[in-house]
Amino acid sequence: MKGPIWLGPKRAAALAERFGTPFYAYSARTLRTRARALKRAFPDAAIRYAMKANACPALLAEVRRAGLGVDTVSPWEVRLAREVGFRRKEIIYSGNMPSDDDLRAVHREGVMINLDALSSLRRFGRIAPGAKVSLRVNLDVGGGHHPHVITAGPESKFGLAPEELPEARAIAAEHGLRIVGLHQHIGSGIFDVGLFLEALDPLLALLVDFPDLEFVDAGGGFGVPYRPDEKAIDLEAWGAAITERFRVAARRYGRPLKLMLEPGRYVVCEAGLLVARVTTVKRTRDRVFIGTDSGMHHLIRPALYQAWHPVVTLPARERSAERCFVTGPICESGDLLAEERAMPVPDEGDLVVVGNAGAYGFSMASHYNLRARPAEVMIDGDDWRLVRPREDYRDVVRRRDVRRA
Ligand SMILES: Cc1ncc(COP(=O)(O)O)c(C=O)c1O
């Protein structure tokens, strides 16, 4: 991969010509490289790719071929994972606030269910007495790139607090549920392995209270650099530190125990680009707006998390940089792909390429303002293929009877 904008200008132009804009491009090679690196760094772990990061079926197929399983959070994620060919035992479900229908549907699929509220456990016990189950805990250590993605700590809606665990065990016993897994996920975009270990230690300390465990799942959240001044995590060092802690705990536990991890962003972030076209260059009294045919409806991270993504325009223009706001057609002032970015002002018709867009890009895209979601293209060396076409009016509207509506 040649940096975050790995698509050359010629190929970007050829794909834009062929498929129109906007489109997401994914590098199959980068996906495979990331999957291999994870497996190498964590030899004891079953890696469950968190498919919420990107559930493009072709991308999931690539992840499956690379030997990872999946972490899911909804019945349809489970269903798609099965359709793509993941085996039941390669799938874990870690939904939050599940309805009874969710619990029934996931149980019917026969995949491991990970629950994080006493109510969910009670309802699951009634639905599936005697089943195996895993518990998600919240041990007060959380972290992440933005408050919205911190998923542990006293203010978090996720996980069972330590003081709830005796009652969780009692509910499980009442319904004959076997607690075979302990799980936590502390947040997303973590760069400090120290924080990860700070959360892992109390999780491993809980093992003694659960005699039937088959696995312990330490979640995902591995950070990926977006800004030029951010440094990639040392995955090998993370692997060594986490594996060592796990091995000590597993030996102490004395029964066979598997480690599970659920990285999403780490697998797909750098593999994805969003390619759009400049529709409108607009100079106001204070600002230069670069209007494109994509925006917050396709990549909401800048609007939602004030996230910084690398952006280039193609072809390269030999002009001095100006302070630009890259935006889209959505009727919100927060519709931004880049804010106050020093860059040469492109011509209308040029391309805009947004890097590090493989994770939480398409998967968080919407139809806001009745706009279609982009096409998706998989690139593998010299090969490329359209893996999902851009939506059309009918995909977006799906109306039944307009007169009665
Ligand atoms: C339960 C669970 N596991 C894994 C992940 C993946 O996180 P990341 O993409 O940061 O690795 C998430 C993300 O929200 C999650 O909620």
The ligand as a Gaussian input file, in Angstrom:
#p B3LYP/6-31G(d) Opt

LIG

0 1
 C      -18.526000      -5.301000      20.618000
 C      -17.593000      -4.672000      19.645000
 N      -16.536000      -5.362000      19.205000
 C      -15.684000      -4.847000      18.318000
 C      -15.843000      -3.572000      17.811000
 C      -14.861000      -3.075000      16.802000
 O      -14.178000      -1.926000      17.160000
 P      -13.003000      -1.417000      16.237000
 O      -13.546000      -1.216000      14.876000
 O      -12.557000      -0.145000      16.849000
 O      -11.936000      -2.454000      16.257000
 C      -16.906000      -2.794000      18.250000
 C      -17.082000      -1.428000      17.745000
 O      -17.923000      -0.666000      18.099000
 C      -17.818000      -3.360000      19.182000
 O      -18.873000      -2.654000      19.616000

